[in-house]
Amino acid sequence: MSQLPYPAHMHWKLPNWLRRFFTSGAPAGCAATNYEYKLMAAQARSILWGLQPPPFEPLSFRYASGEAIASTQRLLDYGLGRLREDVIAAQRFGLTAMVRGLLEAQLRVRVAYTLGYVCQDEHRLSYTPIEGLEQMLRTGIAPGSRVSLHAWLTLPSHEIMDPTFWAVFPAHSHSDERQARGLFLHPDQMQGRSYHPQWVGEGFVRKIGVLKEREGW
């Protein structure tokens, strides 16, 4: 890496397993386009901004078996099936948090609430530069402001579960994704789409006020 993403004196705040990626001894093979590396950077950013993201322990095990995909689709039907598409799009941050709780109970594994943007067919969707997002943390946002940011879930295998993309971006979602009411894939299996983490955990959207506890979710 040509330069450190944070001041060196702040790295003591990071856990040991993560700190090594933000020092002069960082592995040379970490590419900026690599999902795993971007997730580590998002985790570090969230820690350094005091957002207290939960621990994330990567695993090589893949969860998306046929049985797991079928049970996850039943989970999404249970959690989202009664809601209109426009409601899902408008409440994507809270609904993604709700699905995370259901998914963790189903798979018995910690799942990372992930925030960032998506590239679909070379178009950036829900993109806000990091500088703009950090400004939101400093100054807050006006009530009712639209936040250009997407939320999804990352399993320890780095597989992505996105329960709301089909509703937020109906013109960009695939028919099978709309039918299943979600996507459950590893980044290396995706064609024409890539996910770019910027924050990990609910701390960011809670601090700026777009994620609040809601009864019934």
C-alpha positions in Angstrom: 0.0 0.0 0.0 1.4 3.4 -0.9 0.0 5.2 2.1 -1.7 4.3 5.3 -5.5 4.9 5.3 -5.4 6.2 8.9 -2.8 8.0 11.1 -0.3 5.4 12.4 -0.9 6.5 16.0 -4.5 5.3 15.8 -3.7 1.7 14.8 -3.5 0.6 18.5 -7.3 0.8 18.5 -7.5 -2.1 16.1 -7.5 -5.8 17.1 -4.2 -7.6 16.4 -5.6 -9.6 13.5 -6.7 -6.5 11.7 -3.9 -4.1 12.7 -1.3 -5.8 10.4 -3.2 -4.7 7.3 -2.7 -1.0 8.2 1.0 -1.0 9.0 4.1 -0.9 6.8 4.2 -4.7 7.1 0.9 -5.2 5.4 0.7 -8.1 2.9 1.7 -7.0 -0.5 -0.9 -9.2 -2.2 -4.0 -7.3 -0.9 -5.7 -5.8 -3.9 -8.0 -2.8 -3.5 -10.7 -4.6 -5.6 -10.7 -7.7 -3.3 -13.9 -7.9 -1.2 -12.2 -9.5 1.8 -9.7 -6.7 1.9 -12.3 -4.0 1.5 -14.3 -5.5 4.3 -11.2 -5.4 6.6 -10.7 -1.8 5.7 -14.4 -1.1 6.5 -14.1 -2.9 9.8 -11.0 -0.8 10.7 -12.7 2.4 9.6 -15.7 1.6 11.8 -13.4 0.9 14.8 -11.4 4.0 14.4 -14.5 6.1 14.2 -15.7 4.7 17.5 -18.7 2.9 16.0 -18.0 -0.4 17.9 -18.6 -3.0 15.2 -19.0 -6.6 16.4 -16.0 -8.9 15.9 -15.7 -10.6 12.5 -13.9 -13.9 12.3 -13.4 -15.1 8.6 -13.9 -18.7 7.7 -13.3 -20.7 4.5 -16.5 -22.7 5.0 -19.2 -21.9 2.5 -22.8 -21.7 3.8 -24.8 -21.5 0.5 -25.7 -25.2 0.1 -29.0 -26.1 -1.6 -30.6 -26.7 1.8 -29.3 -23.4 3.3 -30.5 -21.4 0.2 -34.0 -23.0 0.5 -34.3 -22.3 4.2 -33.0 -18.7 3.7 -35.7 -18.2 1.1 -38.3 -19.3 3.6 -36.8 -16.9 6.1 -37.1 -14.0 3.6 -40.7 -15.0 2.8 -41.4 -14.9 6.5 -39.6 -11.6 7.2 -40.4 -9.7 4.0 -43.3 -11.5 2.3 -46.0 -9.3 3.8 -44.3 -6.0 2.9 -44.7 -4.0 -0.3 -41.7 -3.4 -2.5 -41.7 0.4 -1.8 -41.8 -0.3 1.9 -38.8 -2.6 1.7 -36.9 0.0 -0.3 -37.7 2.8 2.1 -36.9 0.7 5.2 -33.9 -1.2 3.9 -31.6 -0.4 6.8 -34.0 -1.7 9.5 -35.2 -4.7 7.5 -31.6 -5.8 6.7 -30.9 -5.6 10.5 -34.0 -7.7 11.1 -33.0 -10.3 8.5 -29.5 -10.4 10.1 -31.0 -11.5 13.4 -33.1 -14.2 11.7 -30.1 -15.4 9.7 -27.8 -15.6 12.7 -30.4 -17.7 14.5 -30.9 -20.0 11.5 -27.2 -20.6 10.7 -25.9 -20.1 14.3 -23.1 -17.9 13.1 -22.2 -14.2 13.5 -23.2 -12.2 10.4 -21.7 -8.7 9.7 -24.2 -5.9 8.9 -22.4 -4.2 6.0 -22.8 -0.8 4.5 -21.4 0.6 1.2 -22.3 0.7 -2.5 -22.8 -1.7 -5.3 -21.5 -1.7 -8.8 -23.8 -3.2 -11.4 -22.8 -3.3 -15.0 -20.2 -0.6 -14.4 -22.8 1.7 -12.7 -22.2 2.8 -9.1 -25.5 2.4 -7.1 -26.0 4.1 -3.7 -22.6 5.6 -3.9 -21.3 8.3 -1.5 -17.6 8.9 -1.2 -16.1 8.1 2.2 -15.4 11.8 2.8 -19.1 12.5 2.4 -20.0 9.7 4.8 -17.5 10.8 7.3 -19.0 14.3 7.1 -22.4 12.9 8.0 -20.8 11.4 11.2 -19.3 14.8 12.1 -22.4 17.0 11.5 -25.3 14.6 11.2 -28.0 14.8 8.5 -31.2 16.8 8.3 -34.4 14.9 9.2 -35.8 13.1 6.2 -32.6 13.4 4.2 -32.0 10.7 1.6 -28.8 8.7 2.3 -27.2 7.2 -0.7 -25.9 4.0 0.9 -26.8 0.4 0.7 -27.0 -2.3 3.4 -26.3 -6.0 3.1 -25.0 -8.9 5.2 -21.7 -10.7 5.1 -21.2 -14.2 6.4 -17.8 -15.3 7.8 -17.2 -17.1 4.5 -17.6 -13.6 2.8 -20.7 -14.8 1.1 -23.2 -12.0 0.7 -26.8 -12.0 1.6 -28.7 -9.0 0.2 -32.4 -9.1 1.1 -33.4 -5.7 -0.4 -31.4 -5.0 -3.6 -34.3 -6.3 -5.7 -36.6 -3.7 -4.1 -34.2 -0.8 -4.0 -33.0 -1.3 -7.6 -35.7 -3.2 -9.4 -34.3 -2.2 -12.8 -31.0 -3.8 -12.0 -32.1 -6.9 -10.2 -32.4 -10.3 -11.9 -35.7 -12.2 -12.2 -34.5 -15.1 -10.0 -33.3 -12.6 -7.3 -36.7 -10.9 -7.3 -38.5 -14.3 -7.1 -36.3 -15.4 -4.2 -36.6 -11.9 -2.6 -32.8 -11.8 -2.1 -29.4 -12.8 -3.2 -27.1 -15.3 -1.4 -23.7 -15.6 -3.2 -20.0 -15.4 -2.8 -18.4 -12.4 -4.5 -16.4 -14.6 -6.8 -19.6 -16.1 -8.1 -21.2 -12.8 -9.1 -21.3 -11.7 -12.7 -21.8 -8.0 -13.5 -22.2 -7.0 -9.9 -19.7 -6.2 -7.1 -20.2 -5.1 -3.5 -17.9 -2.5 -1.9 -18.0 -2.3 1.9 -17.4 1.1 3.5 -18.6 0.4 7.1 -19.3 -2.6 9.2 -22.0 -2.8 11.9 -25.1 -0.7 12.6 -23.1 2.1 14.3 -23.0 4.4 11.3 -26.7 4.3 10.4 -27.7 4.5 14.1 -25.5 7.5 14.7 -26.9 9.5 11.7 -30.4 8.5 12.7 -31.7 6.5 9.7 -31.8 3.2 11.7 -34.0 3.1 14.8 -35.7 0.3 16.7 -39.2 -0.4 15.2 -41.9 -2.6 16.7 -42.9 -5.6 14.7 -39.5 -6.2 13.1 
